[in-house]
Amino acid sequence: MPRATIVEIPLEEQVRMRTELRRARYGYLLALHLLLLGAAGRTPREVANVLFCSRSSVYRIVRAYRAGTLTFDDGSARATQQSRPRLLTPSLKCSVLALLKTAPHALG
């Protein structure tokens, strides 16, 4: 039977990865993902655990959505972001390179 953990990542690297993830998806992307998980029947605790965010963020975004005050990107910001070159941070680059060097069958 396969193990539940498919990749071993040191705790320090996990902390750096979560920091990068939170910085990269700040704003409407987190809100979209969170709302879709909520609509799929996930509890606030499950959503927070899966998305590595706080339950207060879950409640705040759901409250804003229900109140009609949550705004999503209309595409103009995305076009601006795409015109900028995307650079990997050193820690994320190291993580990606480590994954690329791993044999595919080792990761399932």
N, C-alpha and C positions, 0 to 999 in steps of 0.2 A: 504494500500500500504506500503511495507517495506521501512524503512529508507535507505538512501544511505550509511550511516556510519554503519558498522557492528560491530565495536569495538571502544570503547572510550579509548584513550591512552593519558595520560597527555603529554603536550608539551615537558617537560624535558626528559621524557622517550623516546619520539619520537626522540629527538636529540641524545640520547645515542644509540638508535637502529640504526639510520642512520650511526653513526660513526662506529659501529661494522660492519654493512653491507658493508660500503666502504672499511674497512680494510680487511674483509674476501674475497671480490671478486676482489680485486685489480689485474689488469692484464688481462689475456686472457679471463676470464669468463665474465667480463664486456664487453669486445670487442665482444665476440660472441653474447651475448644478444642484444647489441646495433645494430650490423649488421643485425641480424635477424629481429628486429623491423623495421629497415630501409628498408629492403627488402620486408617487409609486407606493405609498403606504409606509414609508420608513418613519420611525419615531425621531423626535429631535435629538435624542441621545445617539441613535444609530447614525443619523446624518452627520452630527458633529464628529463622531469617531471616524467615519469613513473619509470625511473631508479634512480632517485634522484642523478643525476650528472649534470655537467654543459654542456651547449651547446658547449662550446669550446672543451670539451672531445669528444662529438659526432663528431664534425668536424675533430678533430685531428685523431680519429680512422678511420673514413671513408677515409680521405686523405691517411693515411698509408695503408689501405686496397687496395685502387685504385692504389697506387704506387707500390704495391707488397712488401712493407717493413714490413708488419704486420706478425709476426710469432705466431703460436699457439703451445700449448703444444703437444709434441709428445708422451706423456704417461709416460716418465721417471720421470718427476717432480711429476706427479700424484701418481705414485707408492711410491715415497719418502714421499709425504704428507700422504698417507694412512698408512704408517708404524709408523707415529707419532700419539700418542693419541690425540684426539680432545677434547679440554676442552671448556666449555662454560664460557664466562666472567660472573662476578657477575650480571651485569645489564641484560644480555641476559638470564641468568638462571632465574632471577626473573621474567622476561617477560614470559618465557615459562611456568614457574610454575603457574603464574596468568592465562594464557590461559587454562592450563590443569584443573584448578579448576573451570573454567566457564562452565556452562551447555551448551552442544552442540547446543541445540535449540536456545540459546541466541545469538549465532554467525552465525546462518543461516544454 
